[in-house]
Amino acid sequence: MSDILIVDDERDIRELISDILKDEGYSTRLAGNSDEAMSAIATEQPGLLILDIWLKDSNMDGIDILKTVKRDYPDVPVVIISGHGNIEIAVAAIKQGAYDFIEKPFNIDQLMVVIRRGMETSRLRRENQALRRRETAPSEMLGGSAAFRALVSQLDKVTKSNGRVLLTGPAGSGKELAARYIHANSLRSNAPFVCVGCASIEADRMEEVLFGRESADSGVTPGLLEEANGGVIYFDEVADMPPGTQSKILRVLVDQTFLRVGGNEKVKVDLRVLSSTSRNLEAEIAAERFRSELYHRLNVVPIAVPSLEERREDIPALAAHFIEMFHKTQGLPLRDLSEEAAALLQTMRWPGNVRQLRNVIERALILGDETGPIAVRDLPGEAGGGVDEGRVVLSGAIATMPLREAREAFEREYLLTQINRFGGNISRTAEFVGMERSALHRKLKSLAVMSGVRNGRSGEDEMESEAAD
């Protein structure tokens, strides 16, 4: 919990307030003049500022400090206190952005009510900042596989419109990155992109986080919808949105207005809405956990984001990107990826998709050598890995078969793995496994390998396509 900075030129007053707050479990810092106050704020931004309006022997009075704080630290609530209080000073302080005004000698119960509300406002503002902390996250997309190119083609078609897009795909496949790509290439690219993690916000706080709060005591605390005004609001894992909130978001989609929690006046916003889910929303509707009306409002343009296993060709490029990223952001070694390691990564299972690949690369850089390429031994599931995550696709059931059947099963799984690794490209597969293309065709036919090629095409279809080239 952030601390409370108490600024008063009377030592007894500031220490009295500090003792009261400490008894209530708050952490405090004290300042006796404007220089000490501004130095303390610059050192660490407080959760709340209690500020005397009159400060003896100071370069700035309370109103001057208030103006500076609201300019440089707008999220810090400021409670003004004064022994010379009158309605004019109170009005002036509130107009300058003060959270509240208390006259000395103050009532302790009244003081605590204001402090609690002020700290709650501070917490809400910090939480909103945390939810938006990835607002400037990268929107660059990497890949060259057919599945990836098809995805980018679909995204490019919707960037310039204001149409709502529902991104579907397994967890970790890059749905938020796709949403950021739409925003970055849209006519709203200079406006905010606000991400709402529907699964990470407590259900009983969702509406306050989205719509904000309004009250006579604490004023207005904007929500994420207002923060996104003019830009894009992105509902990540929208299936986790509480049912009560769903109906209110539906109203926002209809007329782009809403009421703050505790408010009576409608707030008008201009938003483009993007959303994503890793769950089957039609099944959620059937189970009465998701409103069908909201689904149809969100699902104007459905776009499926492919899993990493559908775009194995992109794995080396993605791995190289993560290596460079971790070098820049964490100072981890800038290493190459050996051909053997790249090949192994392309044959692993990836239930966690791109997010899992990122974790695997980070682990290899942290635990591996500081020099030389990342080798097979640095990857999980291999020597020194010690974990099952990312095991090679080839089946352990082969060990229970007679030799001839085991050899055929091994060849079948091996070739399927390599075909999938190269996105169904028979020529590249043949080059890698060391066979002539015609010999590989015959081998595939003898092993009855007729599936496992990208986008649902059979091996036979791919052969006929390449034969025609």
N, C-alpha and C positions, 0 to 999 in steps of 0.2 A: 504494500500500500504506500502511495506517495506521501511525503510529509507535508506539514503545514508551516508556512513561514509567517511569523508574527512580527510586525513592524510597528513599534511604538517608542516614542522618546522617553516615556516613563518606565523605568526598569521594573518597578513593582507591578505595573499593569501587565507588561508583556510576560513577566514570570508567573503572575497569577493565572493568566489565560493558558500559558503553557502547562502549568500544573493541572489545571482542570482537564485539558485535552489529553494529557498523558494518563490521567486516571481513567479516561474513556478508551484508552488503547491507541491513541494517535501518536505519531512521531512528530516532533516539532523542531524548528530552528528559530533563532531570535536575531533581530536587528534593531539597533537604536537610532539609526539615521538613514538618509537616502543612499549614501555611498555603500554602507553595509548591506542595505536591502538589495540594491542592484547587483552588487558583487555576489550575494548569495543566490539570486535568481539566475545569474549567468553561469555560476558553478553547477547548479542543478535545478532544473525547473520544478517548482513545488506543485503539489496537487491542489493547493488552495493558498491564497494570500489574505491574511488579516491585516488591514492597513489603517493606521491612524491618519486622519485627515490633516492634522497639524503636527509638524515635526520641527522642533527647535534645533537650531544650529545645523541645518541641512541645506544642501544646494537645491533640493526639490521638495515641494510639499506633496501631500497625499494625492491630490488631483494630477499633478505632473507625473508621479510614479504610475498612477492608474493609466493615464494616456499611453505612457511608454510600454507598460506591460501588455495592454490590449493591442498595441501595434505589433510588438515583437513576439508576444506569447499569448495569442488570442484565446487559447483553450484553457488558460488558468483562470478559474473563478476568483473574483476579488470581493471581499467583504470589507466595507468601509466602517470604521468606528470613530466616534468623536465625542468629546465632552462639550463641544460647542455646537451641537447639532441643531439644525433647524430644517424646515421643509425645503428651503432653497438649496442648501448644501446637498441634501438627499437627492433632490431632482437632478442637480448638476452631476452628481456621482453616477446615478443610474443612466443618465444620458451618455456619459462617457464609457459606459459598459460595465459598471459595477454590478456584481451579482446581487448584493443586498446592502442595507445600511442599518447599523445598530448604534444607538446613542448611549454614551457613558453617563452615569453608571448603568451598566447593562444587567439584565436579568439572566442568570446562568442558564435557566431552562430555555429561554428564548435564544440565547447564544448557541446552545447545543443543537436546537432545531435547525437553525440556519447553517451551522457547520456540517451537520449530517447531510442536509440537502445539497449543500455546496460540494461536498466530497463525492456524493452520488453523481452529481452532474459532471464532476471531473473524471470519475471512473467511466461514465458513458462516453465522454469525449475521447478518452484514451482508447477505449475499446473500439470505437468507430475508426480511430486512426489505425489501430492494429488490423482491423478488417480491410482497410484500404492500403495497408503498407506495401502491397505488391502492385500498386497502381502503375508503377513505371516498369514492371517486369517486361522482359523481352517479348516481342511479338514475331520474331524471325522463325520461320519454319524450315527445317532441313530434311532433305530426302530426294530420292530420284526414282523410287520404285513406282510401278504402275498404280498401286493402291494409293500411294501418297500423291501422285500427280492427279489422280481422279479426285481426291479430297480437295486439293488446292483449287482445281478447276471449279468445283462446286462452291467453295468459299468465295472465289473471285466474282461469281455471278450475283452474290448477295451483298457485297461490300457497299455498293453505292446506293442501295435502297434503305428504307426504314423498316423493312419487313422483319417480323419476329422469326428467330431461328431457334430450333430445338436441336441441340447436339447430343447424339447418343453414342455410346461406346463403353467398353470396359474401363474400370478404374485405372488411372495411371496412363491412359492412352494419349492424353494431350488435348482434352476437350477445352480446358481453359485457354491453352495456347491458341487453339483455333478461334476462340471467341476474341482474344486479343488481336489476332490477325485481322478479323473482320473489322474491329474498331480502328486499328492502325491504318487501314486502307479505305476507310469510309470518309464521308463528308463531315463526320463528327470527330475526326482524329485529334483535333486540338481541344476537345471537350473532355470531361472526366470519364474514366472507365472505373466503375465501382463494382467490386466483386462481393457478393453476398454468399457466404458459406452456410447454406441452409442446414447442413448437418452439424455445424459447430456452434450454433447459437441455441441457447436454451429456449424451449418452446414458450415459456411464460414471459420471455423477454424479447421475442422476435418482433412483435409489433412496435415496441418502443425503439428498438434498433432501426427498424425500417422507416417508421413514420415520425419518429422524434416525440418529444414531450413538451407540453405547454401547461403552465400553471401561473397563478397570480404571485406565488411566493418565489418560484425559481426562474420565471421567465421562459424563454424558448430554447430548447435544445434540439437542433436539427437532426433528422435521421438520415439514413443512407439514400433514400429517394431524393431528398433535397440536395444532398451532396452530388448526386449524379445528374442534376438538372442540366439539360442541354446536351448531355452525352449518352452513355450506355450504362444500364444496370444489368449485371450478369448474375443470374440465380444459379449457383453451382449446386448440383445434386438437389434439384427442385422437388424431387419426390419426398424429401425429408421436411418440407415446409409444413408447419402445423395446419390442420384442417381449418381452424378458425381464421388463420392468416390468409389461407388460399382464397376465401370468399372476398376478403378486402383487397387483395392484389388483383383479383378479377375486376373489381370496380375501378381500380387504377388503370387497368388496361383498356377499359371501356371509355372513360372520359378524362384520363390523365389528371385526376384530382384525388385528394385524400384529406382526412382529418388527422392532425397530430393527436397522440394520446392525451386526453384532458382538454383538447381544443374544441372550439365551436366553429371556426372559420375554415373553409376549404382552402387547401394549398394547391396551386396549379403548377404542374411540372411538364416539361417536354423531354420525353425519354424514349430511347430505343431499348427494347427488352430482348436480351439473349438468355438462354437457359440451357442446362445440360442435365443429363441423368445417366447413371449406369444401370438403372433398373427398368423393368418393363412397365411403363406407365399404364398401358391398357390393363395389365394384370392388377396394378394398384387401384385402378378405377373399379374393376370387378370386385375387389376386396373392400371397396368403399373407403379407401384411404386417400384417394386423390379425386378431385372434382373433375368430371368429364368436361364441363364448360371451360375450366382453366386449361385443361390439356389442349382443347381445340383452339383456344386463343394463342397458346404458346407455340403450337405445332404448325405454324403457317408454312415454314420451310424446314422440313426435317433433313438433317445431314448426319450421316453415320461416320464416326471417326474410327478408322481401322485399328485393330490391335497391333502390337509390335510383331507378333508372329505372322501377320498378314503382309508385313513389309520388312522381311528379314534383310533384304538388300540394303536397307538404310542403316543397319546396325553399325558398321564400321564408321560411317560419317557421323552418326550420333555419338558414338563413343569418343571420337576425336574431338567433337565439340565439347563434351563434358570434361575431357582432360584439360582442354584450354581454359574452360570456365573455372574449374577448380584451381588451376594455377593462378588465375587472375584474382579470384575472390578469396581463396584460402592460403595461397602460397604453396600449394602442393606441387610436387615435382612435375615438370613438363616433359612427359615421356611419350614415346611413340607406342603404337599397338602392333605387336608382332603379327605376322600373317597367320601363324598357328592360333594365336589367341583370338584374332578376328574371326577365323573360321569356326572356332569353338563357340564363340558368342552367337554366331549365326545358327548353330544347331541346338542351342539350349531352349528349354521351355521358359516362357516369360509370362507367368500369370499376373505379375505386377506391371507388365508392359514397360513403357519408356521410363516410368518412375523407378522400376526395379533395375533397369539398365543403369540409370544414373547412380543408384546406390551401390551397384556392383563395381562401377568404375571408381567411385569415391573410396570404397573399401580397398580396392587394389592399390590406389595411390597412397593411402594412409599406411597400409600394412606392408606394402611391397618395398623393393629397393628404390633408392632415390635416383639411380641412373639406369640406363638401358631400357629397351622396350618392355612393355607389359607382356609377360609370358603366360603360357598355359597354367603354370604352377601358381600364378598370382590370382587365378579366378576361382570362384567357389565351386565345390564339387570335385575339384581336382586335388593333386598332391598339395597338402598344406591347407586346403580350403576348409575341411572339417565340417561342412554343412551340406544339406541336401538341396538347398535352393539352387535352381539353375542346372540341375542334372542334365546330362546329354539325353537326347530323345530316344536313343536306341534301347530296346526293351530288354529287361532282365529275364524274361520268360524264355529266351533263346537257350539258356543253360539247361532246360528240362527236355529239350528236343533231341532226337537222333541227329547225327552229324549232317546228313544230307539236307534234312528239313531245316536244321539250324543255319546251315550255310545259305540256303535260299531265303530264309526269313531275314538273316543279317543283310544280305545283298538288297533285299526289297526295302527294308527300313533305311539302310544306308543311302540308297539311291533316292528314295522319297525325301529323306532329310536334305540331300544336296540339291534336289530339284526345287524344293521349297526355299532353300537358302538362296538360290539364284532366281527366285521369282518365277519359276517355270521355264526358264530359258535353257533349252536342251543343249545348245551349242556351248554355252558357258559351263554347264554342268559336265559335259563331255571333256572339255579342256581341263577342268579341275581334277576329275577322277582319272584322267590319263587314258581315255578311250577315244577311238574314232566315233564321230557322231552316228554313223550308220551302225556301228557295233553296239553303241548305247541303245539305239532304237530297238535292235534285235533283243538285247538283254532285257529291256523294259517289257517288251512283248512277251518274252518267255516267262518272266516273273509275274505277268498279269498286272503290271503297274499301270493303272489306268486313271489314277486320281492323285490328288495332292498338289496339283498345280494351281497357281494363283488364280483368284477370282472365280473359282469353281470350274475352270476348264480342265478337261482330262488330258492326260499325257498324250493320248492318241490325237486329240485336237491340236495340241501344240506341235506334235511331229508333222501333221499335215500342213500346218501353218508355215513351219520353217521349210518344209520341202517345197512349198510354193514360192518361197522368197528367191 
